[in-house]
């Protein structure tokens, strides 16, 4: 019956404005019926039936789906990173004099403290140079001044500065 379908009679209302005060918030499908009480009697009546519409899908769920899709897309995007052993300035004539197999002295370079930079040249992490499966590789290392409570090998990457207009 109607009660099994979630329908139940409510209080009798004097006018339609009272319905707005007792009905819960949400959408309603409103059906109006006019009728004659007894054929030929001249007595007429009206019935208004307001059926609650199903609640809308919560936007938070839609947002979560969108958020996961964005996350998957971002994780699939390439990230241009460079491991920088050392930077030095040399006059052009010294660079022109380089020969194949020549060794360069890199003062103060430690293979355990290499800068990992993003495509814009900003340092994002300290890494150690090494090998993995026969290939050159870098391993993220914990900075010496890490007191941020992050697990070993994890470092918070700073946000990019906002682009300046102009």
N, C-alpha and C positions, 0 to 999 in steps of 0.2 A: 503494500500500500504506500500512500504518500509519506508516512513516517519512516518507512524503510528507505526511501529515497532521500531522506534528510529534510523532508518538508514537515513543518508543524504549524498549526494555526497560532496566530498571535492574538494580542488583545484587540478588541473592536475599537476603531478610531472614529472620532467625530468628523474629522476632515483630513484631507491629504497632507496638510502641513504637519500634522502630528506624526506622520510616518517618518519624516525627516529627523524627528527628535528621538525616536526609539530604535530605528534601524541602525545596524552597525555600519561603519564606513566601508566603502567599496562600491563596486558597480552592480547595477541591478538591471535585469530585463523586466520592463514594465508592460503589462498587458491590461488593457481596459475592455470591459464588456458592458454593454447596455442590454437591458432585458425588460420584458413586459412580465409583470408578476403573474397575471392570469390573462390569457388571450381575451381581448375585448373589454377588459376591466378598466383600461385607461391608467392603471397603476404601473409605473415604470421604476426601474431601479438601475443601479450601476455597481459594478464590481471592478476593483483594481487589484491585480495580482502582481506583486513585486518579487521576483525570484533572483536570489543572489547569483552573480556571475562567479565562475571559478576565480580564485585569487591569481593575480599575475605571477609569472615566474620571477622569483626574486632576482633583482639586478646583481646582487652579490655573486650569485652563481654564474651569471653571464660574465661578470667581471673576472671571476676566477678562471673561467675557460679562456677568455681573451688573454689573461695574464700568463697562463701556461703556454698558449700558442706563441706569445711574444717571447717568452723565455726560451722555448725550443728554437725559435728563429734566431735569436741572439746567440745562443750556444752553437749554432751551425755556422755563424758568420766568421769569416777569417779575421784573425788578429795579427797584424804585422808587428812583430817584436824583433829586436836585435840585441844580441849579447855583445857588449862593448868591453873588450879587454883593456884598452888604453887609448887615450887621445893624445896626440902630440902634434906640434907645429914644426914643419921643416921648410927650409927655403927650397924653391923649385929646383935649383941646381943640384941639391943633395938627392932629391927624389929622382931626377933624371939620371943620376949616377948609380941607381940601384941596379943590381945584377941578379939573374936567377940564382936561387940558392943562398943568397946573402942573408945573414942573420942580423936582426935588429935588436938592440938592447931596449927593453921596456922596463925602466926603473920603477920599482914599487908595485909591480903587477903581481897579484896573487890569484891563482886559479880558483881559490875558494871564495873570492869576493869580486865577482864580475857584475857589472851593472846590466840589468835587463831594461831596455828602453822601448817605449811605444813608437809608433810611426811619426809622432811629433817631436821625438828626441827627449821626452820626459822619462826619467828613471821611475820604473814601477816596482822593481824588486831587486834584491841582491840574489845572485845565483852562484852555484859552483859548477865549474866546467868538468865534464866527465864523458863517459860513454854508456850507451845502452844498446844492447843487441848489435854491437859492432858499429854503431853510428855515433857521431858526436852528439852530445846531449848536455843539457843544463839541468840542475836540480835547485829548486827554490830552497833558500836557507833562511833561518830566523835571524833578523837583525839583532845586533848586540844590545841595542837599547830597547828591545821589545818588552814593554811592561803593559801591553794592552790586553792581556788575558787570552789571546788567540792561541790555538794549538800550535805545536812545533811545525815549522815549515809553512805556516800560513801567515800572510801579511795583508793588511788592508791596503787596497790600491786607492790612492787619492783620486778624488773627482777631478775632472778637467775643469780648468777655470772657464767661466762664462765668456763667450765671444764678445768682443767689444764692437759696438755699432760705430760705423764711420768709415 
